[in-house]
Amino acid sequence: MNAFNRRSFLSAACAGGLATTFAPSLSFAQTATDRRFVFVLLRGAMDGLHSVVPIGDPSYRAARGGLAYNAADLSPLDGLFGLAPGLSPLAESYRAGELLPVQGLSIPYRTRSHFDAQSILETGLDRPVGSASGWLNRTLEVLGGSTSAGIAVGGPLPLSMQGRVPVATWAPSASRSGSEGFIEDLSQLYNLDPTLADPFTAALTLQEQAMDMDGTGNRSRRGLAQFQQLFSATGRFMNAPAGARIASLEFSGWDTHAGQGLADGTLDRRLKALAEGLLALKAELSADAWSKTVVVVATEFGRTVATNGSGGTDHGTGGAALLFGGAVRGGRVLADWPGLADHQLFENRDLRPTLDTRQLLKGVLAAQFDLRRAELDQLVFPDSQNVPVLNGLLI
């Protein structure tokens, strides 16, 4: 990294008074592309029916029971869908054409295991084994080491960013207290064993929910404030002239088996933090950089249509995603809606998926970086020749 680029990077990293911890190999290649892509993984399975709410489906209220919203609670999108209260900060972005909600999305492999589903989502394969590299790293490889730069923000290097191309990692030192750092490291260890990964994820989510409900609210505010902190840092990295062009973030705590709530409930507060974080990222980018930016927010699978006995939802199939950015052709909802009547559900319990996650990701990468079909089918998402590219996602 030359002196000018290093100064630009350090300025971006330290803006806002953040204490920083850098990986020894932290550096960015010179970037021939000025287009930017951010992938946000919500670990634990966000409830898509709570987020992009099918309020206009005639079966919605009966199907959701105690977790059914009223239309007045939502930000209307079209005649069928509305945004949850927590996502209402993004309503103006939707009207401006910068937000594209997606419904009925799923990985190709039918599993309700966090371990397997996250592995598939991050490797880009159609099965939970077979690759030690992720589709984001393979995208960097296709673009070429001299024409792209990647960074993973907020924690250990995720599987999606692992591979042959060196990737920078960054986290504010304050984000890893002794106990929190230990939990992150333990999570990485547990994820090596699928029989332990799901119980550990469930226990961790319950702990986070308990912290959210703490009477003082102090731990909750610290945890949710980290969304904005990490998104802002990502924006500063990507706004730098020689900064990153592909970034990844991840946030846990979306496995809402109990006490999910409605407006201002446990899940809705996390959605609000997510929305405010996305807007914080936008605020750090110049108008020109923002016009060339795409953010994909995704999760490993959806959740059950019906509410369980604990006021939450269980692991499901079809879910939701968000596309956000100045390069997005938004202001609409992307959905081949299957319906919520009993006979329309997948295995009599889940939203039936109508879109392969890889279709969405292929469409974004093809439009954003001019990747060829063969590169997408064989290199980025191996053996996916039968998965079409979803066109028309970007301007």
C-alpha positions in Angstrom: 0.0 0.0 0.0 1.6 3.3 -1.0 1.8 6.2 1.4 -1.2 8.1 0.0 -3.4 5.1 0.0 -2.3 4.1 3.5 -3.1 7.6 4.8 -6.5 7.6 3.2 -7.3 4.2 4.6 -6.2 5.1 8.2 -8.2 8.3 8.0 -11.3 6.3 7.1 -10.6 3.7 9.8 -10.1 6.2 12.6 -12.9 8.6 11.7 -15.4 9.0 14.5 -12.9 8.2 17.2 -13.0 4.5 16.7 -10.2 2.5 18.3 -9.1 0.1 15.6 -7.5 -3.3 15.4 -6.0 -4.3 12.1 -5.1 -7.7 10.7 -1.4 -7.9 10.0 -2.0 -8.3 6.3 -4.5 -5.5 6.0 -4.1 -3.8 2.6 -6.1 -3.0 -0.5 -5.2 -3.5 -4.1 -5.5 -0.6 -6.5 -9.1 -0.8 -7.8 -9.8 -0.4 -11.5 -13.6 -0.6 -10.7 -15.4 2.2 -8.9 -18.5 0.1 -8.4 -19.2 -1.1 -4.9 -20.9 -4.2 -3.4 -21.7 -5.0 0.2 -23.1 -8.3 1.4 -24.8 -8.3 4.8 -25.6 -11.7 6.4 -28.2 -11.9 9.1 -27.3 -15.1 11.0 -30.0 -17.0 12.7 -32.8 -16.7 10.0 -34.6 -13.4 9.9 -38.4 -13.7 9.7 -39.2 -12.4 6.2 -42.9 -12.4 6.9 -42.3 -10.0 9.7 -40.0 -7.8 7.7 -41.6 -7.5 4.2 -45.2 -8.1 5.4 -47.7 -9.7 3.0 -50.5 -7.7 4.6 -52.7 -7.9 1.4 -52.7 -11.8 1.3 -56.3 -12.9 2.3 -54.8 -15.7 4.5 -52.2 -13.5 6.2 -54.0 -12.7 9.5 -55.3 -16.2 10.1 -52.0 -17.7 9.2 -49.8 -15.5 11.4 -52.1 -15.4 14.4 -50.6 -13.3 17.3 -47.8 -12.0 15.1 -50.1 -10.5 12.5 -49.6 -6.7 11.9 -52.4 -4.3 11.2 -52.1 -2.4 7.9 -51.8 0.9 9.8 -48.6 -0.3 11.5 -46.8 -0.7 8.2 -45.1 1.5 5.5 -47.1 0.5 2.4 -45.1 -0.7 -0.6 -47.7 -1.9 -3.1 -51.1 -3.5 -2.8 -49.7 -6.7 -1.3 -46.7 -5.8 0.9 -45.7 -3.4 3.6 -42.5 -2.7 5.5 -42.4 -3.6 9.2 -42.3 -0.6 11.6 -38.6 -1.2 12.3 -37.8 -0.8 8.5 -39.8 2.4 8.2 -36.6 4.5 8.0 -36.1 2.9 4.6 -39.6 3.9 3.3 -38.2 7.1 1.7 -35.5 5.0 0.0 -38.2 2.8 -1.4 -40.0 5.8 -2.8 -36.8 7.1 -4.2 -36.2 3.8 -6.0 -33.2 2.8 -3.9 -34.8 -0.1 -2.1 -35.9 -3.4 -3.6 -37.4 -5.9 -1.1 -37.4 -9.5 -2.3 -39.8 -12.2 -1.1 -40.0 -16.0 -1.5 -36.2 -16.5 -1.6 -34.4 -19.6 -0.6 -31.1 -21.5 -0.9 -31.4 -24.5 -3.2 -31.0 -27.2 -0.5 -34.0 -27.8 1.7 -32.7 -27.7 5.2 -33.7 -26.1 8.5 -30.2 -26.4 10.0 -28.4 -23.1 10.6 -25.1 -24.8 10.1 -26.0 -26.4 6.7 -27.9 -23.4 5.4 -25.3 -20.8 6.3 -22.6 -23.0 4.7 -24.7 -23.2 1.5 -25.4 -19.5 1.4 -21.7 -18.6 2.0 -20.1 -21.1 -0.3 -22.6 -20.6 -3.1 -23.0 -24.3 -3.7 -26.2 -26.4 -3.8 -25.1 -28.6 -0.9 -23.6 -28.1 2.6 -20.2 -29.6 1.8 -17.6 -29.4 -1.0 -15.8 -26.1 -0.8 -13.5 -24.3 1.6 -14.0 -21.0 -0.2 -16.8 -18.6 -0.5 -18.6 -17.0 -3.4 -17.5 -13.5 -2.5 -13.8 -14.5 -2.5 -14.3 -16.3 -5.8 -15.9 -13.1 -7.2 -12.7 -11.2 -6.1 -10.7 -13.9 -7.9 -12.7 -13.5 -11.1 -12.2 -9.7 -11.0 -8.5 -10.2 -10.5 -6.3 -9.3 -7.5 -5.1 -6.1 -9.2 -8.6 -4.8 -10.0 -10.5 -5.4 -6.8 -10.2 -5.2 -3.0 -12.3 -6.9 -0.3 -12.8 -6.4 3.4 -14.8 -8.2 6.1 -16.0 -5.8 8.8 -16.9 -6.5 12.3 -15.6 -10.0 13.2 -13.6 -13.0 12.0 -13.3 -13.7 8.3 -16.6 -15.3 7.2 -16.7 -18.3 5.0 -18.1 -16.2 2.1 -14.8 -14.2 2.1 -12.4 -17.2 2.5 -10.4 -18.4 -0.4 -7.3 -17.7 -2.4 -7.6 -13.9 -2.6 -6.3 -12.1 0.5 -9.0 -10.2 2.2 -8.6 -7.5 4.9 -10.5 -7.8 8.2 -11.4 -4.9 10.5 -13.3 -4.6 13.8 -13.4 -1.7 16.3 -11.5 -2.8 19.4 -14.4 -1.9 21.6 -16.6 -4.4 19.8 -14.8 -7.3 21.4 -14.8 -7.2 25.1 -13.2 -10.2 26.8 -16.5 -12.1 27.1 -17.8 -11.1 23.7 -14.6 -12.0 22.0 -14.6 -15.3 23.7 -18.2 -15.9 22.5 -17.2 -15.1 18.9 -14.2 -17.4 19.0 -16.4 -20.2 20.6 -19.0 -19.7 17.9 -16.4 -20.3 15.2 -15.4 -23.5 17.0 -19.0 -24.8 17.4 -19.7 -24.1 13.8 -17.2 -26.8 12.9 -19.7 -29.4 14.2 -23.3 -29.3 12.8 -24.6 -31.3 15.8 -23.5 -28.4 18.1 -23.9 -25.4 15.9 -27.7 -25.2 16.0 -28.1 -25.5 19.8 -25.4 -23.0 20.3 -27.0 -20.5 17.9 -30.4 -20.9 19.7 -28.8 -20.4 23.1 -26.8 -17.4 21.9 -30.0 -15.8 20.5 -31.9 -16.3 23.8 -29.0 -14.7 25.6 -29.1 -11.7 23.2 -32.9 -11.4 23.6 -32.5 -11.4 27.4 -30.0 -8.6 27.1 -32.4 -6.7 24.9 -35.1 -7.0 27.6 -32.7 -5.9 30.4 -34.5 -3.2 32.5 -31.6 -0.7 32.1 -31.4 -1.2 28.4 -27.7 -0.5 28.5 -26.5 -3.7 26.9 -29.3 -3.5 24.3 -28.3 0.0 23.2 -24.6 -1.0 23.0 -25.4 -4.1 20.9 -27.8 -2.3 18.5 -25.6 0.7 18.2 -22.9 -1.5 16.8 -25.0 -1.8 13.6 -24.5 1.9 12.9 -20.9 1.8 13.9 -20.0 -1.1 11.6 -22.0 0.2 8.7 -20.5 3.7 9.0 -17.0 2.2 9.1 -17.8 0.2 6.0 -18.9 3.3 4.2 -15.7 5.1 5.0 -13.6 2.2 3.8 -15.5 2.1 0.5 -15.6 5.8 0.0 -11.8 6.1 0.0 -10.3 6.5 -3.5 -8.2 3.4 -3.1 -10.6 1.7 -0.7 -12.4 -1.6 -0.6 -14.9 -2.3 -3.4 -16.4 -5.5 -2.0 -17.3 -5.8 1.7 -19.1 -8.2 4.0 -20.8 -7.7 7.3 -22.7 -10.1 9.5 -25.0 -9.7 12.5 -26.3 -12.5 14.7 -29.4 -12.6 16.9 -32.2 -13.3 14.3 -33.2 -16.7 15.6 -36.5 -15.6 17.1 -38.0 -18.8 18.6 -39.5 -16.9 21.5 -40.8 -13.4 22.3 -40.5 -12.1 18.8 -43.1 -9.3 19.3 -44.6 -6.8 16.9 -43.9 -3.1 16.7 -40.9 -2.2 19.0 -40.6 -5.9 19.9 -37.3 -7.8 20.0 -37.2 -8.5 16.2 -38.5 -5.0 15.2 -35.8 -3.3 17.2 -33.1 -5.2 15.4 -34.8 -4.3 12.1 -34.7 -0.7 13.1 -31.0 -0.9 13.9 -30.4 -2.6 10.5 -32.3 0.2 8.7 -30.5 2.9 10.5 -27.2 1.1 9.8 -27.9 1.0 6.1 -28.6 4.7 6.0 -25.4 5.3 8.0 -23.4 3.5 5.3 -25.1 5.7 2.6 -24.2 8.9 4.6 -20.5 8.0 4.5 -20.4 7.7 0.7 -20.1 10.5 -1.8 -23.1 11.0 -4.2 -21.0 9.5 -7.0 -19.9 6.5 -4.9 -23.5 5.9 -3.7 -24.8 5.9 -7.3 -22.6 2.9 -8.0 -23.3 1.0 -4.8 -25.4 -2.1 -4.2 -26.0 -3.7 -0.8 -27.6 -7.2 -0.5 -29.1 -8.1 2.9 -29.8 -11.9 3.2 -30.3 -14.6 5.7 -30.0 -18.4 5.6 -33.7 -19.3 5.4 -37.1 -18.0 6.4 -39.3 -18.9 9.4 -42.6 -20.8 9.9 -45.7 -19.0 8.8 -47.6 -19.8 12.0 -46.6 -18.5 15.5 -45.3 -21.1 17.9 -46.4 -21.5 21.5 -43.6 -19.2 22.8 -44.6 -16.2 20.8 -42.0 -16.7 18.2 -41.4 -18.6 15.0 -39.4 -21.7 14.1 -37.0 -22.5 11.2 -38.7 -22.3 7.9 -37.9 -22.2 4.2 -38.9 -19.2 2.0 -37.6 -15.9 3.3 -36.9 -12.3 2.3 -33.9 -10.2 1.3 -33.3 -6.5 0.7 -31.4 -4.8 -2.2 -30.4 -1.3 -1.2 -28.3 1.3 -3.1 -28.0 4.1 -5.6 -27.5 1.5 -8.4 -30.6 -0.5 -7.5 -33.7 -0.5 -9.6 -36.1 -0.3 -6.6 -39.4 1.2 -5.7 -41.1 -2.2 -6.2 -41.2 -5.6 -4.5 -39.7 -8.6 -6.3 -41.9 -11.6 -5.6 -43.6 -14.4 -7.4 -45.9 -14.7 -4.5 -47.1 -18.3 -3.7 -49.7 -17.3 -1.1 -50.3 -18.2 2.6 -53.4 -20.5 2.4 -52.8 -23.9 3.9 -52.6 -25.7 0.5 -50.1 -23.1 -0.7 -47.5 -23.7 2.0 -44.3 -25.7 1.7 -44.6 -28.9 3.7 -47.8 -27.5 5.3 -45.8 -25.0 7.4 -43.5 -22.7 5.5 -43.6 -20.0 2.8 -43.1 -21.8 -0.5 -39.8 -20.6 -2.1 -40.1 -19.3 -5.7 -36.7 -17.8 -6.2 -33.2 -19.4 -5.8 -30.8 -17.1 -3.8 -28.2 -17.7 -6.4 -30.5 -16.2 -9.1 -30.5 -12.9 -7.2 -26.8 -12.9 -6.5 -25.9 -13.8 -10.1 -28.1 -10.9 -11.3 -26.5 -8.4 -9.0 -22.9 -9.5 -9.8 -23.6 -9.7 -13.5 -24.9 -6.1 -13.6 -22.6 -4.6 -11.1 -19.3 -6.0 -12.3 -20.1 -7.2 -15.9 -19.4 -10.8 -15.0 -20.0 -13.2 -17.8 -22.5 -16.1 -17.6 -19.7 -18.7 -17.7 -17.9 -17.0 -14.9 -21.0 -17.0 -12.7 -22.0 -20.6 -13.6 -18.6 -22.2 -13.2 -16.4 -20.1 -11.0 -18.4 -18.0 -8.6 -21.3 -20.5 -8.2 -19.9 -23.8 -9.4 -22.1 -26.2 -11.3 -25.0 -23.8 -11.4 -25.6 -23.7 -15.2 -29.3 -24.5 -14.6 -29.7 -21.5 -12.3 -30.7 -18.5 -14.5 -29.4 -14.9 -14.0 -32.1 -12.6 -12.6 -32.0 -9.5 -14.9 -33.3 -6.0 -14.3 -32.1 -5.6 -10.7 -29.8 -2.6 -11.2 -29.9 0.6 -13.1 
